[in-house]
Structures are given as structure tokens and as C-alpha cells.
Amino acid sequence: MGYFYQDWKNKKMSVEDSEGQFIMNFGEAEKSMIGNLETAIAKKDTSYMEYIKDCLEKGKLELKWNIS
């Protein structure tokens, strides 16, 4: 399956397995992460930020920087 630039730009991509089972929508995952970070900041709770740090260290999460 290929994606067009506009789909990628708007993060409308999703992943399905070989049986067509939906796995992940990257745009929704990003929105959820933003919400979780906002909540952590508002509550001055570092546990979610520590979780993100741990995921980065273990390679479970990668950052991609867009320069615009």
C-alpha cells in the first residue's frame, strides 16, 4: 500500500496486518501522546515523561523531526 504526500503530511496513515486487522493510526497516536503530555505538565506529574524517556531509550519509540 502506498501513501500520497498529503496523507503523510496530515498523518492519516494507519497500519494493518496481512489479514486486514487494524493496528494503529499514527495521527490518532500522536494526538493521544500530546494530550497525555499536556495532562502530565498541568499536573506536574513526571511519570508519563519518564515512561516516554524509557521508551526512547529502549527503542520502542523514535522521534522524527520535521523542519518546516
DAZIJO-V387547 format. One record per helix or strand of 2 or more residues. SS is the DSSP state (h for helix, s for strand). FROM is the first residue (numbers start at 0). TO is the last residue. If there is no record, write none. Layout:
ss->SS from->FROM to->TO
ss->SS from->FROM to->TO
This chain:
ss->h from->4 to->8
ss->s from->13 to->15
ss->s from->21 to->24
ss->h from->25 to->42
ss->h from->46 to->57
